[in-house]
Amino acid sequence: MEHYLILARSVTYAQRMQRSINRAGIRCQMFRAPRDLSDSGCAYAIKVESVDLANALRAVYGAALGPVQVFLYQNGTYREVRG
């Protein structure tokens, strides 16, 4: 299934992103980012469904928590879609 990962630079930023996205009425999930997506070992990711990405990013930017990177998961692989 297709989804997006919004990477955060720390667990604190990821938690803040998750709260802002949830407040916007969007379901999301926080977890450690896959190793191959980040150079830093402490990156965390927020998973959102494809249809929710625009609204999730609006919530994140509205809370002044810009993501480090955004990746699309499709056909078993990740591809960066915005930086």
Residue, then its C-alpha position, 0 to 999 in steps of 0.5 A: m500500500e502507498h503511503y508517505l513518511i515525513l522525517a523529523r530530526s529528533v524524537t521530540y520533533a516527531q512527537r510535536m509533528q504527530r500532535s499537530i497532525n492529529r489535531a488536524g484530524i489526520r491519523c498518523q503513526m510515529f516510529r524510527a525511520p528506516r536506516d537507509l532513509s537517513d544519515s543520522g541514527c536518531a531520525y524518526a518518521i511520521k507515516v501518513e496515507s497518500v490522501d492526507l499528505a497535503n493536509a498533514l504538511r500544512a499542519v506541520y508547517g503551521a506549527a513551524l515544524g518543517p520536516v527534514q525530508v518526505f518519502l513516498y513508499q510505493n511498490g516496496t521502495y522509498r523515493e524522496v518527493r520533497g526536501 
